[in-house]
Amino acid sequence: MFDWFKTLFAPSSGSDATQSLIAIFITIGLGVLIGRIKVGKVALGTSAVMFVGLYLGHIGYSIEPNISNFLRDFGLLMFVYAIGIQVGPSFFSSFKKEGLKFNLLSVSAVILGGIVTVILYKVAHLSIDNAVGLMSGAVTNTPGLGAATSTLHEISNASPEKTFLNPATAYAITYPLGVFGVILSIILSKKWLKINVQEELNKLHYQDQDAEDIVIRKKCRIYNPDFYGKSIFKILKENDLQD
């Protein structure tokens, strides 16, 4: 009687498109739900989707390869697009304040991570695919994983004799430790440096208000015919209303 339910929702190693989509929605739904659960003052957020996916994959759920590849690439595109749209308006203006310092720090962090990865690659005799997956997962750098995977595919296509494993395996193993490491470092830094979060938020709020001009959008109806066909700049100039 419930064979259809078992077929759709039970773990399966040979999932079709429908079963794959159901597995994806289960993963996202449970991940979002668990990500909202706070332990103390800490919540996993969207990272919980990754942990749910790891568990469901462990108990036997799978996704059809073509769907998996499409979602991976499309999801990565949407991720970087959303970040760009959100940060874009203040990206260049931030260089006037502390943008240069933050960029130098980020470059230093990437270089340091690369050096550590090379050392582990040499000392632990890791394969190159596991090394790049290890680096991406340790710093929770999903776009980096996508770039590394694409590069390995291009090398394989150019040189068929060279084969690589999927770096996502090493990424998935190290990602949880990367997430918890960041959370732990933030908690410890807050305690050791005696940071008052609310006070810092207030300072940042006032700094943003002082540093950036807030754009206010309004619709106006012009009744004075002397202003018809003129720009606001021209109207202000003709009436000596400019500062």
C-alpha positions in Angstrom: 0.0 0.0 0.0 2.8 2.4 0.8 5.2 1.1 -1.8 5.0 4.5 -3.6 6.0 6.3 -0.4 9.0 4.0 0.1 10.0 4.4 -3.5 10.0 8.2 -3.3 11.3 8.8 0.2 13.4 5.8 1.1 17.2 5.9 0.5 18.2 4.6 -2.9 21.5 4.2 -4.6 20.0 4.6 -8.1 17.8 7.6 -7.8 15.9 9.0 -10.7 15.1 12.7 -11.2 12.0 12.6 -9.0 13.8 10.9 -6.1 16.8 13.2 -6.5 14.6 16.3 -6.2 12.8 14.9 -3.1 16.2 14.2 -1.5 17.4 17.7 -2.3 14.2 19.3 -0.8 14.5 17.1 2.3 18.2 18.1 2.7 17.4 21.8 2.3 14.3 21.7 4.5 15.9 19.8 7.4 19.1 21.9 7.0 17.3 25.2 7.3 15.3 24.0 10.3 18.3 22.7 12.2 20.3 25.8 11.2 17.8 27.9 13.2 18.3 25.9 16.4 20.6 27.8 18.8 22.9 26.1 21.2 23.6 28.9 23.7 23.9 31.9 21.4 25.3 29.9 18.4 23.4 28.6 15.4 24.9 26.8 12.4 22.7 28.7 9.9 23.0 27.6 6.3 26.0 25.4 7.2 23.5 22.9 8.7 22.4 22.0 5.1 25.9 20.6 4.6 25.8 18.5 7.7 22.3 17.2 6.8 23.5 16.3 3.3 26.5 14.4 4.8 24.2 12.4 7.0 21.6 11.6 4.3 24.4 10.6 2.0 25.8 8.3 4.7 22.5 6.5 5.2 22.0 5.9 1.5 20.4 8.8 -0.2 21.9 9.8 -3.6 21.3 12.2 -6.4 21.3 11.5 -10.2 24.7 12.7 -11.5 23.4 15.1 -14.1 21.1 16.8 -11.5 24.0 16.9 -9.0 26.3 18.6 -11.5 23.7 21.1 -12.6 22.8 22.0 -9.0 26.4 22.3 -8.0 27.2 24.8 -10.8 23.9 26.7 -10.6 24.1 26.9 -6.8 27.6 28.2 -7.0 26.6 30.8 -9.6 23.7 32.0 -7.4 25.9 32.1 -4.3 28.5 34.4 -5.9 25.8 36.4 -7.6 24.0 37.1 -4.3 27.3 38.1 -2.6 28.1 40.4 -5.5 24.7 42.1 -5.5 24.8 42.5 -1.7 28.3 43.8 -1.4 28.6 45.6 -4.7 27.1 49.0 -3.8 29.6 49.6 -1.0 32.6 47.6 -2.4 34.5 50.5 -4.0 33.5 53.1 -1.4 34.9 50.7 1.3 38.4 51.2 -0.1 38.3 54.8 1.2 38.0 53.5 4.7 39.4 50.1 5.7 38.9 48.2 2.4 42.5 48.1 1.5 43.5 46.7 4.9 40.8 44.0 4.7 41.9 43.0 1.2 45.5 42.7 2.3 44.4 40.6 5.3 42.3 38.4 3.1 45.1 37.9 0.6 47.5 37.1 3.5 45.0 34.5 4.8 44.8 32.9 1.3 48.5 32.8 0.9 49.0 31.3 4.4 46.4 28.7 3.6 48.1 27.9 0.4 51.5 27.5 2.1 50.0 25.2 4.8 48.4 23.1 2.0 51.6 22.8 0.1 53.4 21.7 3.3 50.7 19.1 4.0 50.8 18.0 0.3 54.6 17.4 0.6 54.8 16.0 4.1 51.6 13.8 4.1 52.0 12.8 0.4 48.5 13.9 -0.5 47.2 13.8 -4.0 46.6 17.2 -5.6 42.8 16.7 -5.7 42.6 15.9 -2.0 45.0 18.8 -1.2 42.7 21.4 -3.0 39.6 19.9 -1.4 41.3 20.0 2.0 42.2 23.7 1.6 38.7 24.6 0.4 37.0 22.8 3.2 39.3 24.0 6.0 38.5 27.6 5.2 34.9 26.9 4.1 35.6 28.3 0.6 32.9 26.9 -1.6 33.8 29.1 -4.7 37.4 27.9 -4.3 36.1 24.3 -4.5 34.2 25.0 -7.7 37.2 26.7 -9.3 39.5 23.8 -8.3 37.0 21.2 -9.6 36.7 23.0 -13.0 40.5 23.2 -13.3 41.0 19.5 -12.6 38.3 18.7 -15.2 40.1 20.9 -17.8 43.4 19.2 -17.0 41.7 15.7 -17.4 40.2 16.7 -20.7 43.5 18.1 -22.0 45.5 15.1 -20.8 43.3 11.9 -20.6 46.1 9.9 -19.1 45.8 12.1 -15.9 42.9 11.1 -13.6 41.8 12.9 -10.5 39.5 12.1 -7.6 36.6 14.4 -6.7 38.1 17.1 -4.4 34.6 17.4 -2.9 35.3 14.3 -0.8 38.2 16.0 1.1 36.1 19.2 1.2 33.2 17.5 2.9 35.5 15.9 5.5 37.2 19.1 6.5 34.3 21.5 6.1 32.7 20.6 9.5 35.9 21.3 11.3 36.3 24.5 9.3 32.8 25.7 10.4 33.3 24.8 14.1 36.8 26.2 14.0 35.5 29.6 12.9 32.7 29.6 15.4 35.1 28.6 18.2 37.7 31.3 17.3 35.0 34.0 17.3 33.7 32.9 20.7 37.2 32.7 22.2 38.2 36.1 20.6 35.2 37.7 22.1 36.0 36.5 25.6 39.8 37.1 25.4 39.6 40.6 23.9 36.5 41.5 26.0 34.5 42.6 23.1 31.0 44.1 23.7 29.1 43.1 20.6 26.3 45.6 21.0 28.7 48.5 21.6 30.6 47.6 18.5 27.4 47.3 16.4 26.4 50.8 17.6 29.8 52.2 16.6 29.6 50.6 13.2 26.1 51.9 12.7 27.2 55.5 13.4 30.3 55.1 11.2 28.2 53.9 8.2 25.8 56.8 8.7 28.6 59.4 8.7 30.6 57.8 5.9 28.0 57.1 3.3 25.4 59.3 1.7 22.0 57.6 2.0 20.0 57.6 -1.2 16.4 58.5 -0.7 14.0 57.6 -3.5 10.9 59.8 -3.9 8.3 60.4 -6.6 7.4 64.1 -7.1 4.8 65.7 -9.3 5.9 69.0 -10.8 3.2 71.7 -11.2 5.4 74.7 -12.0 5.7 75.0 -15.8 9.0 76.8 -15.4 10.6 73.5 -14.2 9.3 71.4 -17.1 12.0 69.6 -19.0 14.8 70.6 -16.7 17.0 68.4 -14.6 17.2 68.8 -10.8 20.7 70.1 -11.1 19.7 72.8 -13.5 16.7 73.8 -11.3 18.9 74.1 -8.3 21.5 76.1 -10.2 19.1 78.6 -11.7 17.5 79.2 -8.3 20.7 79.4 -6.3 19.7 76.4 -4.2 23.1 74.6 -4.4 25.4 74.5 -1.5 
